[in-house]
Amino acid sequence: MNLDTDRWYDALRSHDPRFDGRLFIAVTSTRIYCRPICPAKRPLKKNVRIFACAAAAEAAGFRPCLRCRPEVAPWTSAWNGTSTTVSRGLRLIGEGALDTGDVDVLAQRLGITARHMRRLFEEHLGASPIAIAQSRRVHFARTLIADTSLPITDVAFAAGYSSVRRFNAAVKTAYRIAPREMRRGRAASDGDIVVRLPYRAPFDYRGLLAFLRPRAIPGVEVVEGDEYRRTIAIGETRGIIRVRDAGDALMLSVPRAFTHTLKPIVDRVRRLFDLFADPNTIADDLSRDRSLRKLVRRWPGARVPGAWDLFELSVRAVVGQQVSVAAATTLMGRIAAKYGTPIEGGIVFPDAATLRDAAIDGMPASRAATIRALASADLDGDLTTIRGIGPWTAGYIAMRRGDPDAFPEGDLILRRAGGNPEAWRPWRAYAAILLWRSA
């Protein structure tokens, strides 16, 4: 990506929101970096440096602007000209893949060596994968400090830091200010934690809910009006989360009991609602195909619905083989009711250990055997090695777990739609969602 100041300076002077989250403007005279939409007076060109990501600006010694708040810019995992591998890596980092700092595991998931992965990130973004993950963590911490009433100690652990000392050091290094000095006297509250999750417009929230509504597992999920809610379990803590649209961000409500596991919950919700998508890039690429052009215009900002839990999603995919959506939803509700954990207001869907030896009545024995096999399988591996899972099921699972190029091979509706799926790469999952919706 060409980050030459002469190329971007005039464009950035317009405060165009299309650049928000894609580029960051650093000012050498103040050592501060901003979003392109920052209302501050535009600096002289000679004092400007352009960066592809916030982590690169921070690595160069610049601190985030406290006025435009780069930490709340829409997170993007794709940019025209950026390597597909880097885009996939950014998406996985956005989902928490480096929360444990294991670069080698991330590289294996991308199918490359750790050394090659670092080289690609430096070339395209100007920062290492670890630097980007650390930047995301400290930005999340800043969001919690500014936008919630959580005590500072709780913010540290909610943001994924192992100690308050490391949290304080990270925030001071990034912002040149202590966490407590950012709080501005916000009063404490015992209610749910509400986290704002920005997205890049357009965002077809209603279309996403239209997909989730008929598939909502009775007792586990509810789509009511413009709100999505579901039961969750993290360790021994159980409760209900709620999501609604605020026009430029999703508002996530999480019970305070989940304070110390807030970051992985936020990461999962971002994946569930496909908040890492860059809709304009996807639309531009898919519009080159005549069979998709009208659909892209009809439903701007279409997203691929994700999933809260990979095992739950896999069970759903198997249960839904050769039956209607309504029938699959009924079966999933029965499984939840019989094997799940009741809580106030709902049921937590059973985990793999619970279904590993379960009889799972009400469906063909072969399908029940496939679910039991899933409960013992490595869900990050090749699922087609499991008896009862073919290319369509594996492709559907891959789509909803966040692979933008996954494709349910052999799908009857997609075959009837025509077109050339190879021409839809690397956005075949979005093409599939549009074609299913049109049918």
C-alpha positions as CSV (number, residue, x, y, z in Angstrom):
1,M,0.0,0.0,0.0
2,N,1.4,3.4,-1.1
3,L,1.5,5.7,2.0
4,D,3.1,8.6,0.2
5,T,1.9,11.8,1.9
6,D,1.6,13.7,-1.4
7,R,-0.9,11.1,-2.6
8,W,-3.1,11.2,0.5
9,Y,-2.8,14.7,2.0
10,D,-5.4,16.5,-0.2
11,A,-7.9,13.6,0.2
12,L,-7.5,13.6,3.9
13,R,-8.2,17.3,4.2
14,S,-11.8,16.5,3.3
15,H,-12.4,14.5,6.5
16,D,-13.9,11.8,4.3
17,P,-15.3,9.1,6.6
18,R,-14.5,6.4,4.0
19,F,-10.9,6.6,5.1
20,D,-11.7,6.2,8.8
21,G,-10.0,3.2,10.3
22,R,-8.0,2.6,7.0
23,L,-5.4,5.4,7.5
24,F,-4.1,7.4,10.4
25,I,-2.5,10.8,10.3
26,A,0.5,11.4,12.5
27,V,1.9,14.9,13.2
28,T,5.6,15.2,13.8
29,S,5.3,18.6,15.6
30,T,2.9,17.2,18.3
31,R,3.8,13.5,18.2
32,I,0.1,12.7,18.0
33,Y,-1.8,10.6,15.5
34,C,-5.4,11.1,14.5
35,R,-8.3,9.6,12.5
36,P,-8.9,11.2,9.1
37,I,-12.2,12.5,10.4
38,C,-10.6,14.4,13.4
39,P,-12.1,17.9,13.6
40,A,-8.7,19.4,14.6
41,K,-7.1,21.9,12.1
42,R,-5.3,20.0,9.4
43,P,-1.5,20.2,10.0
44,L,1.0,21.4,7.4
45,K,2.0,18.7,4.9
46,K,5.6,18.9,5.9
47,N,4.6,17.7,9.4
48,V,2.4,14.8,8.3
49,R,3.1,11.1,8.2
50,I,0.6,8.5,7.0
51,F,0.2,5.1,8.6
52,A,-1.8,2.1,7.6
53,C,-2.8,1.1,11.1
54,A,-2.7,2.6,14.6
55,A,-0.1,0.1,15.8
56,A,2.4,1.3,13.2
57,A,1.9,4.9,14.3
58,E,2.4,3.9,17.9
59,A,5.5,1.9,17.0
60,A,6.9,5.1,15.4
61,G,6.5,7.0,18.7
62,F,3.2,8.8,18.2
63,R,0.3,8.7,20.8
64,P,-3.4,8.5,20.0
65,C,-5.4,11.8,19.8
66,L,-7.7,12.2,22.9
67,R,-10.1,14.2,20.8
68,C,-10.9,11.9,17.8
69,R,-10.1,8.7,19.8
70,P,-8.5,6.4,17.2
71,E,-9.4,3.5,19.5
72,V,-13.1,3.8,18.4
73,A,-12.4,3.9,14.7
74,P,-14.0,1.0,12.8
75,W,-11.7,-2.0,12.7
76,T,-11.0,-3.2,9.2
77,S,-9.4,-6.4,8.1
78,A,-9.2,-5.6,4.4
79,W,-7.9,-2.8,2.2
80,N,-7.5,-2.7,-1.6
81,G,-4.1,-3.9,-2.4
82,T,-3.5,-5.5,0.9
83,S,-2.4,-9.2,0.9
84,T,-5.3,-11.6,1.4
85,T,-3.1,-13.4,4.0
86,V,-2.7,-10.1,5.9
87,S,-6.4,-9.5,5.8
88,R,-7.1,-13.0,7.1
89,G,-4.5,-12.4,9.8
90,L,-6.0,-9.1,10.9
91,R,-9.5,-10.7,11.1
92,L,-8.1,-13.5,13.3
93,I,-6.2,-11.0,15.5
94,G,-9.5,-9.0,15.8
95,E,-11.1,-12.2,17.1
96,G,-8.5,-12.5,19.8
97,A,-6.1,-15.0,18.1
98,L,-3.1,-13.4,19.7
99,D,-4.5,-12.8,23.2
100,T,-2.1,-15.4,24.4
101,G,0.7,-14.1,22.2
102,D,1.2,-17.3,20.2
103,V,2.5,-16.1,16.9
104,D,3.4,-19.5,15.6
105,V,-0.2,-20.8,16.0
106,L,-1.5,-17.8,14.1
107,A,1.0,-18.4,11.3
108,Q,-0.1,-22.1,11.1
109,R,-3.7,-21.0,10.8
110,L,-2.7,-18.8,7.9
111,G,-0.7,-21.7,6.3
112,I,2.7,-19.8,6.4
113,T,5.7,-19.6,8.6
114,A,5.9,-17.1,11.4
115,R,8.8,-15.3,9.8
116,H,6.9,-14.9,6.5
117,M,3.9,-13.7,8.4
118,R,5.9,-11.0,10.2
119,R,7.5,-9.9,6.9
120,L,4.0,-9.5,5.2
121,F,2.6,-7.5,8.1
122,E,5.6,-5.2,8.1
123,E,5.4,-4.7,4.4
124,H,1.7,-4.0,4.2
125,L,1.0,-2.4,7.6
126,G,4.3,-1.3,9.0
127,A,3.7,-3.2,12.3
128,S,4.2,-6.7,13.5
129,P,1.2,-9.0,14.4
130,I,2.1,-8.7,18.1
131,A,2.2,-4.9,18.0
132,I,-1.2,-4.9,16.4
133,A,-2.7,-7.2,19.0
134,Q,-1.1,-5.1,21.8
135,S,-2.5,-1.9,20.3
136,R,-6.0,-3.4,20.1
137,R,-5.8,-4.4,23.8
138,V,-4.7,-1.0,25.0
139,H,-7.4,0.7,22.8
140,F,-10.0,-1.6,24.2
141,A,-8.9,-0.6,27.7
142,R,-9.1,3.1,26.8
143,T,-12.7,2.5,25.5
144,L,-13.7,0.9,28.8
145,I,-12.1,3.7,30.8
146,A,-13.9,6.4,28.8
147,D,-17.2,4.8,28.1
148,T,-18.0,2.6,31.1
149,S,-18.2,3.0,34.9
150,L,-16.0,-0.1,35.6
151,P,-13.5,0.5,38.3
152,I,-10.0,0.9,37.0
153,T,-8.8,-2.5,38.4
154,D,-11.7,-4.2,36.7
155,V,-10.9,-2.5,33.4
156,A,-7.4,-3.9,33.6
157,F,-8.6,-7.5,33.7
158,A,-11.6,-6.9,31.4
159,A,-9.1,-5.7,28.7
160,G,-7.1,-8.9,29.0
161,Y,-4.1,-7.7,31.2
162,S,-2.7,-10.2,33.7
163,S,-1.9,-7.5,36.2
164,V,-2.8,-3.9,37.0
165,R,0.8,-3.0,36.8
166,R,1.1,-4.1,33.2
167,F,-2.1,-2.4,32.4
168,N,-1.0,0.9,33.9
169,A,2.4,0.7,32.0
170,A,0.7,-0.1,28.7
171,V,-1.8,2.8,28.9
172,K,0.9,5.2,30.0
173,T,3.2,4.1,27.2
174,A,0.4,4.5,24.5
175,Y,-1.3,7.6,25.8
176,R,1.3,9.4,27.9
177,I,-1.3,9.6,30.6
178,A,-2.3,7.5,33.6
179,P,-5.6,5.5,33.4
180,R,-7.1,7.2,36.4
181,E,-6.5,10.6,34.8
182,M,-8.7,9.6,31.8
183,R,-11.8,8.7,34.0
184,R,-13.1,12.3,34.5
185,G,-15.1,11.4,37.5
186,R,-17.5,8.9,36.0
187,A,-19.7,7.4,38.8
188,A,-19.7,3.7,39.5
189,S,-22.7,1.6,38.5
190,D,-23.9,-1.9,39.4
191,G,-25.8,-2.4,36.1
192,D,-24.8,-4.2,33.0
193,I,-21.5,-3.3,31.2
194,V,-22.4,-1.5,28.0
195,V,-19.7,-1.6,25.3
196,R,-19.9,0.3,22.0
197,L,-18.7,-1.7,19.0
198,P,-18.1,0.5,16.0
199,Y,-18.6,-0.8,12.4
200,R,-18.0,0.4,8.9
201,A,-21.1,1.7,7.2
202,P,-23.2,0.6,5.4
203,F,-24.3,-2.1,7.8
204,D,-27.3,-4.2,7.0
205,Y,-28.3,-4.9,10.6
206,R,-31.9,-5.8,9.8
207,G,-30.8,-8.2,7.1
208,L,-28.5,-9.9,9.5
209,L,-31.3,-10.2,12.1
210,A,-33.6,-11.6,9.3
211,F,-31.1,-14.5,8.9
212,L,-30.6,-15.1,12.6
213,R,-34.3,-14.8,13.6
214,P,-35.7,-18.1,12.1
215,R,-32.5,-19.9,13.3
216,A,-32.6,-18.7,16.9
217,I,-32.4,-21.7,19.2
218,P,-35.5,-21.7,21.5
219,G,-34.4,-20.9,25.0
220,V,-30.9,-20.0,23.9
221,E,-31.4,-17.1,21.5
222,V,-34.1,-14.5,20.9
223,V,-34.4,-11.9,18.1
224,E,-37.1,-9.5,19.2
225,G,-37.7,-6.3,17.3
226,D,-34.2,-4.8,16.7
227,E,-32.5,-6.6,19.6
228,Y,-30.6,-9.9,19.6
229,R,-30.0,-11.6,22.9
230,R,-28.6,-15.0,23.9
231,T,-27.4,-17.0,26.9
232,I,-23.7,-17.5,27.3
233,A,-21.3,-19.4,29.6
234,I,-17.7,-18.5,30.2
235,G,-16.2,-21.0,32.7
236,E,-18.7,-21.3,35.5
237,T,-20.3,-17.9,34.9
238,R,-23.6,-17.8,33.0
239,G,-25.8,-15.0,31.9
240,I,-27.6,-13.2,29.0
241,I,-26.0,-10.7,26.6
242,R,-28.0,-8.2,24.5
243,V,-27.1,-6.5,21.3
244,R,-28.8,-3.6,19.5
245,D,-27.9,-1.1,16.7
246,A,-27.1,2.5,17.6
247,G,-26.8,3.7,14.0
248,D,-23.0,3.8,13.8
249,A,-22.1,1.1,16.3
250,L,-23.6,-1.9,18.0
251,M,-24.3,-1.6,21.7
252,L,-23.4,-4.7,23.6
253,S,-24.8,-5.2,27.2
254,V,-23.0,-7.8,29.3
255,P,-23.8,-8.8,32.9
256,R,-21.2,-7.4,35.3
257,A,-20.4,-11.0,36.5
258,F,-18.4,-11.3,33.2
259,T,-16.1,-8.4,33.9
260,H,-12.9,-10.4,33.9
261,T,-13.8,-12.2,30.6
262,L,-15.3,-9.2,28.8
263,K,-12.7,-9.0,26.0
264,P,-13.3,-12.6,24.6
265,I,-17.0,-11.9,24.8
266,V,-16.6,-8.7,22.8
267,D,-14.4,-10.6,20.3
268,R,-17.1,-13.2,19.8
269,V,-19.8,-10.7,19.3
270,R,-17.7,-8.9,16.7
271,R,-17.4,-12.2,14.9
272,L,-21.1,-13.0,15.3
273,F,-22.1,-9.7,13.6
274,D,-19.2,-9.6,11.1
275,L,-18.0,-6.2,12.3
276,F,-14.6,-6.7,10.7
277,A,-16.0,-6.5,7.2
278,D,-15.2,-3.6,4.8
279,P,-18.5,-3.4,2.9
280,N,-17.3,-1.0,0.3
281,T,-14.4,-3.1,-0.7
282,I,-16.6,-6.2,-0.8
283,A,-19.3,-4.4,-2.8
284,D,-16.8,-3.1,-5.4
285,D,-15.3,-6.5,-6.0
286,L,-18.6,-8.4,-6.2
287,S,-20.3,-5.7,-8.4
288,R,-18.0,-6.7,-11.2
289,D,-20.2,-9.8,-11.7
290,R,-23.4,-9.1,-13.4
291,S,-25.3,-11.8,-11.5
292,L,-24.5,-10.0,-8.2
293,R,-24.5,-6.3,-9.1
294,K,-28.2,-5.8,-8.5
295,L,-28.1,-7.7,-5.2
296,V,-25.2,-5.7,-3.9
297,R,-27.1,-2.5,-4.6
298,R,-30.3,-3.9,-3.2
299,W,-28.8,-4.9,0.1
300,P,-25.8,-2.5,0.8
301,G,-23.7,-3.5,3.7
302,A,-24.7,-7.2,3.8
303,R,-22.8,-9.2,6.3
304,V,-22.2,-12.9,6.8
305,P,-23.8,-13.9,10.1
306,G,-21.2,-15.5,12.4
307,A,-21.7,-17.7,15.4
308,W,-21.2,-17.4,19.1
309,D,-19.7,-20.9,19.6
310,L,-18.1,-23.1,17.0
311,F,-19.4,-26.4,18.5
312,E,-22.9,-25.1,18.7
313,L,-22.7,-23.9,15.0
314,S,-21.4,-27.3,13.9
315,V,-24.2,-29.1,15.6
316,R,-26.7,-26.7,13.9
317,A,-25.1,-27.4,10.5
318,V,-25.5,-31.2,11.0
319,V,-29.0,-31.0,12.4
320,G,-30.0,-28.8,9.5
321,Q,-28.9,-31.3,6.8
322,Q,-31.8,-32.1,4.4
323,V,-34.5,-30.5,6.6
324,S,-36.1,-27.1,6.6
325,V,-34.7,-24.2,8.7
326,A,-37.8,-24.3,10.9
327,A,-37.4,-28.1,11.5
328,A,-33.7,-27.6,12.4
329,T,-34.5,-24.8,14.8
330,T,-37.1,-27.1,16.5
331,L,-34.6,-29.9,16.9
332,M,-31.9,-27.6,18.2
333,G,-34.4,-26.3,20.8
334,R,-35.1,-29.9,21.9
335,I,-31.4,-30.6,22.3
336,A,-30.9,-27.4,24.3
337,A,-33.9,-28.2,26.5
338,K,-32.8,-31.8,27.2
339,Y,-29.1,-31.4,27.6
340,G,-28.5,-27.7,28.3
341,T,-28.1,-25.8,31.5
342,P,-31.2,-23.8,32.7
343,I,-30.5,-20.3,33.9
344,E,-32.8,-17.4,34.8
345,G,-34.3,-16.3,31.5
346,G,-33.1,-19.1,29.3
347,I,-30.9,-22.2,28.7
348,V,-27.2,-22.4,28.0
349,F,-26.6,-24.7,25.0
350,P,-24.8,-28.0,26.0
351,D,-21.1,-28.1,25.4
352,A,-19.1,-30.8,23.6
353,A,-18.4,-32.8,26.8
354,T,-22.1,-33.0,27.5
355,L,-23.1,-34.3,24.0
356,R,-20.1,-36.6,23.5
357,D,-21.9,-39.6,24.9
358,A,-25.5,-38.4,24.6
359,A,-28.2,-40.5,22.7
360,I,-29.6,-37.3,21.0
361,D,-33.1,-38.6,20.3
362,G,-35.4,-37.3,17.6
363,M,-33.1,-37.5,14.6
364,P,-31.5,-40.2,12.4
365,A,-29.0,-42.3,14.3
366,S,-26.3,-41.5,11.7
367,R,-26.7,-37.8,12.3
368,A,-26.6,-38.2,16.1
369,A,-23.3,-40.2,15.6
370,T,-21.9,-37.3,13.6
371,I,-22.7,-34.9,16.4
372,R,-21.0,-37.2,18.9
373,A,-18.0,-37.4,16.6
374,L,-17.9,-33.6,16.4
375,A,-17.8,-33.4,20.2
376,S,-14.5,-35.3,20.1
377,A,-13.0,-33.7,17.0
378,D,-10.6,-30.9,16.4
379,L,-12.9,-28.3,15.0
380,D,-10.0,-26.3,13.5
381,G,-9.1,-29.3,11.3
382,D,-10.6,-30.8,8.2
383,L,-14.2,-31.5,9.1
384,T,-14.9,-33.5,6.0
385,T,-12.8,-36.4,7.6
386,I,-15.8,-36.8,10.0
387,R,-18.4,-39.2,8.7
388,G,-21.5,-37.4,7.9
389,I,-19.9,-34.0,7.0
390,G,-19.5,-33.3,3.3
391,P,-18.3,-30.2,1.4
392,W,-21.6,-28.3,1.8
393,T,-21.7,-28.7,5.6
394,A,-18.0,-27.9,6.0
395,G,-18.3,-24.9,3.7
396,Y,-21.3,-23.6,5.7
397,I,-19.5,-23.9,9.0
398,A,-16.4,-22.2,7.6
399,M,-18.6,-19.3,6.3
400,R,-20.2,-18.7,9.6
401,R,-17.0,-19.0,11.6
402,G,-15.6,-16.0,9.7
403,D,-13.9,-17.2,6.5
404,P,-14.9,-14.6,3.9
405,D,-14.1,-16.9,1.0
406,A,-15.7,-20.1,2.3
407,F,-18.4,-21.6,0.0
408,P,-20.9,-24.4,0.5
409,E,-20.1,-26.5,-2.5
410,G,-23.0,-28.2,-4.2
411,D,-25.7,-25.9,-2.7
412,L,-28.7,-26.2,-5.0
413,I,-29.8,-22.5,-4.8
414,L,-26.2,-21.3,-5.6
415,R,-26.0,-23.7,-8.5
416,R,-29.3,-22.5,-9.9
417,A,-28.2,-18.9,-9.6
418,G,-25.4,-19.4,-12.1
419,G,-22.4,-17.1,-12.2
420,N,-18.8,-18.0,-11.7
421,P,-17.9,-18.6,-8.0
422,E,-14.2,-18.4,-8.8
423,A,-14.8,-14.8,-9.9
424,W,-16.3,-14.0,-6.5
425,R,-13.0,-14.7,-4.6
426,P,-12.1,-13.7,-2.0
427,W,-15.7,-12.8,-1.0
428,R,-17.6,-16.0,-1.9
429,A,-19.2,-16.2,1.5
430,Y,-20.8,-12.8,0.9
431,A,-21.9,-13.8,-2.6
432,A,-23.6,-16.9,-1.1
433,I,-25.5,-14.8,1.5
434,L,-26.8,-12.4,-1.2
435,L,-27.9,-15.2,-3.5
436,W,-29.6,-17.1,-0.6
437,R,-31.4,-14.0,0.4
438,S,-32.6,-13.3,-3.2
439,A,-34.0,-16.8,-3.4
